[in-house]
Amino acid sequence: MEANQNGALTLVRIIGVMLVVASILELGLYWAECAYHKPEPLHVEVLPIIFRSIPAVTGIVVLIKSSTIAEWVAEKLDL
């Protein structure tokens, strides 16, 4: 693996992990918003959880296909 492909692979993996982490943080903030609502806690609904989980699913797909995406990025950036 060449240096530019290795760099692209690292970039793709970082992006995938950050998508998963951002989604986990967003889900945690949603839960906290529902749990600590005043005067009484709100119910956690399914649809907002599904919408907030989309970046995590995308991040997992990016991590699974990271080598293919990294090759594509390396080709596009190699002018």
Summary of the structure (lengths in Angstrom):
residues: 79
radius of gyration: 17.6
end to end distance: 17.9
largest distance: 59.7
contacts: 198
relative contact order: 0.21
helix: 81%
strand: 0%
